[in-house]
Amino acid sequence: MAAADRDTESEAADICIVGAGPVGLALAFKLEKLGLDVTLLEMGADGAAFGANTGSIEFQNAHHAPSLAMSRPGIGGASALWGGRCVAFDDLDFEERSHVPYSGWPMPHESLRPYYPEAFSFLNCSSTQPALKKLCIPDASISTDAIERWSRQPDLGAESAQRLNGSRRIRLLNGRATGIRIDASGGQVESITVQRDGKEIPVAARNFVLAGGGLENARLLLSLQRDWPEFCGGNEGPAGRFYQGHLTGYIALLQFEKPEMARQFAFQLDDQGHIFRRRFQVSATVQLEERLLNCVFWLDAVSIADPIHGSGALSLVYLFLKTLGLYRRLSNGLAPTSRGAQNIDRRQHWRNIFTDRRCLIDLLGVLQSMRQRRRSRWRTLVNPKGRYLLRYHAEQVPNPESRVFLKANDGQAPSDPLAVDYNVIDQDLSSVLRSHEILDDWLRRNGLGRLEYLHAPEERRQAVLNQAFDGYHQIGLSRMAAAPAEGVADADCRVHGIANLYLAGSCLFPTGGHANPTLPAVALALRLAEHLKDESPTTPKD
């Protein structure tokens, strides 16, 4: 009988997992492999549209993405929205840094590293280190060997649904978790309350794992805190606090001294046909010396519509397509503009054409690059002038005032409404600005190129703040720490004070580094699976 067809309410599994996104699925499948029975709870698991049944969220500033852009009900969850970028943490991310308040993990990177290969595989990505051309730059202030890998199939929904349907150990339950029922001692979870088919039912298990994303995990924990006011240090405790994401955007162009150097930082294929890309990263030594947050940079092509690219060939192609009315259809998705499509200056395009002596010589290469980009979206649009937008992706400081909290429930919502106050502080902005300066100095010092800023010096800080927009990564809301006063869970992902309640996902990360959290969150879930197997008293069945 298919897993989703069983009578899930009456059976107590070894583990109940709330959430069937990438983290919940990785955990469930690993537990299945280890011989444990799992109840996997996911709203929309039967394909039904939940609409009004989803929990309401109020965003208190303009720095947070709306609900539909950051989460998706159903098997696979937010993997349907995920671009596929897979990046591991750095050793430095786990260390206590004097200039980063509340930094330091209660576990070393070495305890997570063994799970990366399996996490890469689960995410349909290669774990093999690609062969990188040696750039022979003796100045190590900036690393040029930092890479990001890309999943071949980011959306895990269809494949995982098929696998779940054939599973004998994973039972899929469609419904929304609305509460956690604790025993009289306050130290043990008895069941998860689930809203299903217009009624509430209890779902029992020996152990429970909340893997519904940072905001939804926080909603359940804060609801529990409302019923048990001393839980997790009360209202001033760490639950729902330290909300982090990543700062990303553009404040500069990178102009290479030798345009061909850009090819080393374009998308490439490894020996197995997987996509990867090289990036610039401020070294750990310089980060500590300069008291910076972790930050990486990568190249993005400038749209052919934006004359700031400086190429006569690109300008010629743009004006030709625009005149024929073909630009929007043929160039859709090619690249962003530096200051928005409304700021395109045709006169500058003509200046590019008339002042570029290699305009016609470069034209064939530009057309070939555009054709490759349209056929394969991972291809980088090559600029013969070596000018590219420089995207940054930067860590945030763990800030206890960046938080979420419950609002009063008027009885209309199926679960407690959540208010989100996601903050960006001055240290976040200063670190991004200083990291750009260090990269610019390094480029100039080594004769590699330079940065050309898109804003006047007095406008750059505001430009970084204006682009500070996240909510996709949901880091730190239920952080791990050795002491209950400093975090919600311990190094084994177990909620402090509750023997059989665990967490999974980026909500556990004390700090977020520069890495997209999907890969390390899956690796941490795989590590948790082995801990749960060791804790389980059950004997694997045939």
C-alpha positions in Angstrom: 0.0 0.0 0.0 1.3 3.5 -0.9 2.7 5.5 2.1 0.2 8.3 1.6 -2.8 5.9 1.8 -2.2 4.6 5.2 -4.1 5.5 8.4 -1.4 7.8 9.7 -3.2 9.1 12.8 -3.4 5.8 14.6 0.2 4.8 14.1 3.1 6.1 16.2 6.3 6.2 14.1 9.8 6.4 15.4 10.2 9.9 14.1 7.6 12.5 13.1 9.1 15.2 10.7 7.2 18.4 10.2 8.0 19.7 6.7 8.8 18.0 3.4 11.1 20.6 1.9 14.8 19.7 1.0 15.8 19.3 4.7 12.8 17.3 5.8 13.1 15.0 2.8 16.8 14.4 3.2 16.2 13.6 6.9 13.3 11.3 6.1 15.1 9.3 3.4 18.2 8.9 5.5 16.1 7.7 8.5 14.4 5.2 6.1 17.8 4.0 5.0 18.8 3.5 8.7 15.7 1.4 9.3 13.4 3.8 11.2 9.7 4.4 10.6 8.8 8.0 9.8 5.7 10.1 9.6 6.3 13.0 7.3 3.9 15.9 7.7 3.5 18.5 4.9 0.7 20.8 4.1 -0.3 20.5 0.4 1.2 17.0 0.2 -1.9 15.8 -1.7 -1.6 18.6 -4.2 -4.4 20.6 -2.7 -4.1 24.4 -2.7 -4.0 25.6 0.9 -4.5 29.3 0.3 -6.2 30.7 3.4 -5.1 27.7 5.5 -1.5 28.9 5.5 -0.4 30.9 8.5 -0.6 34.6 8.3 2.6 36.7 8.4 2.9 40.4 8.9 6.2 42.0 7.7 7.2 45.1 9.5 9.6 46.5 7.0 10.5 46.4 3.4 13.5 44.2 3.7 11.7 40.9 3.7 10.4 38.8 0.8 6.6 38.0 0.7 5.4 34.6 1.7 4.7 33.3 -1.8 8.3 34.2 -2.9 10.0 32.3 -0.1 8.0 29.2 0.6 5.9 26.6 -1.3 3.6 24.0 0.2 3.8 20.4 -1.1 6.5 17.8 -1.5 9.8 19.4 -2.3 8.8 22.7 -0.6 10.9 25.7 -1.5 13.1 23.6 -3.8 10.6 24.6 -6.4 11.9 28.2 -5.9 15.5 27.4 -5.3 18.0 28.2 -8.0 20.3 25.3 -7.2 23.4 27.0 -5.8 25.3 24.6 -3.5 28.0 26.1 -1.3 29.8 24.7 1.7 30.6 26.7 4.9 34.1 27.9 5.7 36.0 26.9 8.8 35.9 30.5 10.0 32.1 30.4 10.0 32.1 28.1 13.0 34.6 30.0 15.1 33.9 32.6 17.7 35.0 36.0 16.3 35.5 38.9 18.6 34.1 41.4 16.1 31.0 39.3 15.4 28.6 39.3 18.4 27.0 36.0 19.3 29.3 34.1 16.9 30.7 30.6 17.4 29.0 27.3 16.9 28.7 24.6 19.6 30.2 22.1 17.1 33.3 22.3 14.8 33.1 22.3 11.0 34.8 18.9 11.0 31.7 17.3 12.5 29.6 18.5 9.5 32.1 18.1 6.7 31.7 14.3 6.4 28.1 14.8 5.4 28.7 17.2 2.5 29.2 14.5 -0.2 25.9 12.8 0.7 24.2 16.2 0.7 25.6 17.1 -2.7 24.3 13.8 -4.0 20.8 14.3 -2.6 20.7 17.8 -4.2 21.6 16.4 -7.6 25.0 18.1 -7.5 28.6 17.0 -7.9 30.9 17.0 -4.8 34.0 16.6 -6.9 36.5 19.4 -6.7 36.6 20.8 -10.3 40.0 21.4 -11.9 40.8 25.1 -11.7 43.3 26.8 -13.9 46.1 28.3 -11.8 46.0 32.0 -11.9 49.4 32.4 -10.3 48.6 35.5 -8.2 51.0 35.5 -5.2 48.9 38.0 -3.3 46.5 35.9 -1.2 44.5 38.7 0.3 41.7 37.7 -2.0 41.0 34.0 -2.8 40.1 33.1 -6.4 39.5 29.4 -5.6 36.2 29.9 -3.8 33.6 28.1 -5.9 29.9 27.5 -6.1 28.4 24.4 -7.6 24.9 24.1 -9.1 22.3 21.4 -8.9 21.3 19.7 -12.1 17.7 19.3 -10.9 16.9 21.8 -8.0 13.2 21.0 -7.8 13.0 17.9 -5.6 9.2 17.5 -5.7 8.4 15.0 -8.5 11.3 12.6 -7.8 10.7 12.7 -4.1 6.9 12.2 -4.4 7.6 9.1 -6.5 10.0 7.8 -3.9 7.7 8.5 -1.0 4.9 6.7 -2.8 7.0 3.5 -2.9 8.3 3.7 0.6 7.4 1.1 3.3 8.7 3.2 6.2 7.8 6.8 5.4 4.1 7.6 5.9 3.0 10.9 4.3 0.4 12.9 6.1 -1.2 15.9 4.5 -2.0 18.7 7.0 -0.7 21.7 8.8 1.1 21.5 12.2 -0.6 24.1 14.5 0.8 23.2 17.9 3.1 21.0 20.1 1.5 19.1 22.9 3.8 18.6 25.9 3.4 16.2 28.8 2.7 17.4 32.4 6.4 17.6 33.2 7.1 20.0 30.3 10.0 17.8 29.2 8.6 15.5 26.6 6.5 16.0 23.5 3.4 13.8 23.4 2.1 14.8 19.9 2.0 17.4 17.2 -1.4 18.9 16.6 -2.3 18.9 13.0 -5.2 20.6 11.2 -6.6 18.3 8.6 -9.9 18.2 6.7 -11.3 20.9 9.0 -10.5 19.2 12.3 -7.5 18.9 14.6 -5.8 15.6 15.2 -2.8 14.6 17.3 0.1 12.8 15.6 2.2 10.8 18.0 5.8 9.6 17.6 8.8 8.7 19.8 10.8 11.7 18.5 9.8 14.9 16.6 11.7 17.1 14.2 10.6 20.5 13.1 11.8 21.0 9.6 9.3 23.4 8.2 11.6 26.4 7.6 12.8 29.1 10.0 9.6 31.1 10.2 7.3 28.1 10.6 9.6 26.4 13.2 9.6 29.7 15.1 5.9 29.9 15.0 5.5 26.5 16.6 8.1 27.1 19.2 6.7 30.5 20.1 3.2 29.0 20.4 4.7 26.4 22.8 6.4 29.2 24.7 3.0 31.0 25.1 1.6 27.9 26.8 4.8 27.3 28.8 6.1 30.8 29.6 9.4 29.6 30.9 10.2 27.5 27.8 13.5 28.6 26.2 14.1 31.5 28.5 10.7 33.1 28.1 10.0 36.2 25.9 13.5 37.5 26.3 15.1 34.2 25.4 16.6 33.2 22.0 13.6 31.7 20.4 12.5 33.8 17.4 15.5 36.1 17.6 18.8 36.5 15.7 17.1 36.5 12.3 19.7 36.6 9.5 19.8 36.3 5.8 22.4 37.6 3.3 23.0 41.0 1.8 23.3 40.8 -1.9 23.2 43.3 -4.8 25.5 45.5 -6.9 27.3 48.7 -6.2 30.2 48.4 -8.7 31.4 47.1 -12.0 34.6 45.1 -12.3 36.8 46.2 -15.2 39.4 43.6 -16.0 42.8 44.8 -17.3 42.8 41.7 -19.6 39.2 40.9 -20.8 40.0 37.2 -21.2 40.5 36.9 -17.4 36.7 37.0 -17.1 36.4 33.6 -18.6 38.0 32.1 -15.4 35.1 33.5 -13.4 32.3 32.5 -15.8 30.1 29.5 -15.5 32.0 26.3 -16.4 31.4 22.6 -16.6 33.4 20.0 -14.6 34.4 16.6 -15.9 31.0 15.2 -15.1 29.1 17.9 -16.8 28.1 19.7 -13.6 28.0 23.5 -13.5 30.3 25.5 -11.2 31.6 29.0 -11.0 34.7 30.6 -9.5 34.3 33.6 -7.1 36.3 36.2 -5.3 36.5 36.0 -1.5 38.2 38.1 1.1 40.6 35.7 2.8 40.0 34.6 6.4 43.2 36.3 7.5 42.1 39.7 6.1 38.5 39.2 7.4 39.9 38.9 11.0 42.4 41.7 10.6 39.8 44.1 9.1 37.0 42.8 11.4 34.8 41.9 8.5 31.9 39.6 7.9 32.3 36.8 5.4 31.6 38.0 1.8 32.0 36.7 -1.7 31.8 38.3 -5.1 30.9 36.9 -8.6 30.5 38.3 -12.0 27.2 39.0 -13.7 27.0 40.2 -17.3 25.7 43.7 -18.0 22.6 43.7 -20.2 23.2 44.6 -23.8 20.6 47.3 -23.2 22.8 49.1 -20.7 25.5 51.2 -22.3 27.6 51.1 -19.2 29.0 47.8 -20.6 31.2 50.0 -22.8 31.2 47.7 -25.8 30.4 49.0 -29.3 29.5 45.5 -30.4 27.0 45.0 -27.6 25.5 48.5 -28.2 25.2 47.7 -32.0 23.3 44.5 -31.3 21.0 46.2 -28.9 20.1 49.1 -31.2 19.6 46.7 -34.1 17.2 44.5 -32.1 15.4 47.5 -30.5 14.8 49.1 -33.9 13.3 45.9 -35.3 11.2 45.4 -32.2 13.0 42.1 -31.4 14.9 43.1 -28.3 12.4 42.0 -25.6 11.7 38.6 -27.2 15.3 37.7 -28.1 17.1 39.0 -25.1 14.7 38.0 -22.3 16.7 37.0 -19.3 20.1 37.7 -20.8 21.4 39.9 -18.0 20.4 42.7 -15.6 20.9 46.4 -16.1 23.1 48.4 -13.6 20.5 51.0 -12.7 17.2 49.7 -14.1 15.8 49.5 -17.6 14.3 53.0 -17.3 17.8 54.6 -17.3 19.0 53.4 -20.7 20.8 56.2 -22.6 20.8 55.7 -26.4 23.3 58.4 -26.9 25.8 56.5 -24.8 25.2 53.5 -27.0 26.1 55.5 -30.1 29.3 56.8 -28.3 30.2 53.2 -27.6 29.9 52.3 -31.3 31.8 55.3 -32.7 34.6 55.1 -30.1 35.2 51.4 -30.1 37.7 50.5 -32.8 37.1 46.8 -32.3 33.3 47.1 -32.7 33.0 45.1 -35.9 35.8 42.7 -34.9 34.1 41.9 -31.6 30.6 41.5 -33.2 30.9 37.9 -34.2 32.0 36.8 -30.8 29.2 38.8 -29.2 26.6 37.1 -31.4 28.0 33.7 -30.6 28.0 34.4 -26.9 24.4 35.6 -27.1 23.3 32.4 -29.0 25.0 30.2 -26.4 23.3 32.1 -23.6 19.9 31.6 -25.1 20.4 27.9 -25.7 22.0 27.3 -22.3 20.9 29.7 -19.5 24.0 28.9 -17.4 26.3 30.4 -20.1 27.8 33.8 -19.2 27.2 36.6 -21.7 30.8 37.6 -22.6 31.7 41.3 -22.8 34.7 41.9 -25.1 35.6 44.9 -23.0 35.9 42.9 -19.8 33.3 44.9 -17.9 30.9 43.1 -15.6 28.5 43.8 -12.8 30.0 42.6 -9.5 27.5 40.9 -7.3 28.2 40.6 -3.6 26.8 38.0 -1.2 27.5 38.8 2.4 27.0 37.6 5.9 24.9 39.4 8.5 25.6 39.9 12.2 23.5 37.8 14.5 21.3 40.5 16.0 18.8 39.6 18.8 16.6 42.5 17.8 16.1 41.0 14.4 13.2 38.8 15.3 9.8 37.3 14.9 7.0 37.2 17.4 3.4 36.0 17.7 0.4 38.3 17.3 -3.0 37.8 18.9 -5.1 35.1 17.1 -8.6 36.3 16.4 -9.7 32.8 15.8 -9.9 33.2 12.1 -6.4 31.9 11.4 -5.6 28.1 11.6 -2.4 28.9 13.5 -0.9 31.9 15.4 -0.2 34.9 13.2 3.4 35.8 13.0 5.0 39.3 12.9 8.4 39.6 11.3 10.9 42.3 12.1 14.0 41.4 10.0 16.7 44.0 10.5 19.9 45.1 8.8 22.4 47.0 11.0 25.2 49.4 10.3 27.9 46.7 10.8 26.4 44.7 7.9 26.6 47.7 5.6 30.1 48.7 6.6 31.5 45.3 6.1 30.1 45.1 2.5 31.6 48.5 1.7 35.0 47.7 3.2 35.1 44.3 1.4 34.6 46.2 -1.9 37.5 48.5 -1.1 39.8 45.6 -0.3 38.9 43.8 -3.5 39.5 47.0 -5.5 42.9 47.5 -3.9 43.9 43.9 -4.6 42.8 44.1 -8.3 44.8 47.3 -8.8 47.8 46.2 -6.8 48.1 43.0 -8.9 47.4 44.7 -12.3 44.2 42.7 -12.7 41.7 45.5 -13.1 39.6 47.8 -10.9 36.2 48.5 -9.6 34.0 51.3 -11.0 31.3 52.2 -8.5 27.8 52.9 -9.6 27.1 55.5 -7.0 28.9 58.5 -5.5 30.8 57.7 -2.2 28.2 59.3 0.0 25.4 57.2 -1.7 26.9 53.8 -1.5 25.9 52.9 2.0 22.3 53.7 1.2 22.5 51.7 -2.0 23.6 48.6 0.0 20.7 49.2 2.4 18.2 49.7 -0.4 19.2 46.3 -1.9 19.1 44.5 1.5 16.2 42.1 0.9 16.0 38.5 2.2 13.7 36.1 3.9 14.6 33.2 1.6 17.4 31.9 3.9 15.7 32.2 7.3 18.9 31.8 9.4 19.2 31.8 13.2 15.7 32.0 14.4 16.1 28.8 16.5 19.9 28.9 16.8 22.0 26.2 18.4 24.2 26.9 21.4 25.8 25.0 24.2 23.8 26.9 26.9 20.0 27.3 26.9 20.3 31.0 27.6 22.2 31.5 24.3 20.3 29.2 21.9 17.2 27.1 21.4 18.9 23.8 20.5 22.1 22.0 21.4 24.8 20.6 19.1 22.7 17.5 18.4 19.9 19.8 17.2 17.8 18.8 20.3 15.7 21.6 21.8 17.0 22.5 25.2 14.9 21.1 28.0 12.7 18.8 25.8 14.0 15.2 25.5 12.4 14.3 22.2 12.1 17.5 20.2 14.6 18.4 17.5 15.1 21.0 14.8 16.4 20.9 11.3 17.3 23.6 8.8 19.1 26.9 8.6 17.2 28.2 11.6 19.8 26.3 13.7 22.8 28.2 12.3 24.3 30.6 14.8 25.9 32.5 11.9 25.2 32.2 8.2 28.6 32.9 6.6 28.4 33.7 2.9 27.0 30.3 1.8 23.5 29.7 0.5 22.2 27.6 3.3 20.6 24.7 1.4 23.7 22.4 1.2 24.9 22.8 4.8 21.3 22.6 6.1 20.8 19.2 4.3 24.2 18.1 5.6 23.2 19.0 9.2 20.0 17.0 8.7 21.9 13.9 7.6 24.0 14.3 10.7 20.9 14.5 12.8 19.5 11.3 11.2 22.5 9.4 12.5 22.0 10.8 16.0 18.4 9.9 16.0 19.3 6.3 14.9 21.7 6.1 17.8 19.0 7.4 20.2 16.3 5.1 18.9 15.5 2.0 21.0 13.9 0.2 18.0 15.3 -2.7 16.1 15.3 -2.3 12.3 12.7 -4.4 10.6 13.2 -6.5 7.5 
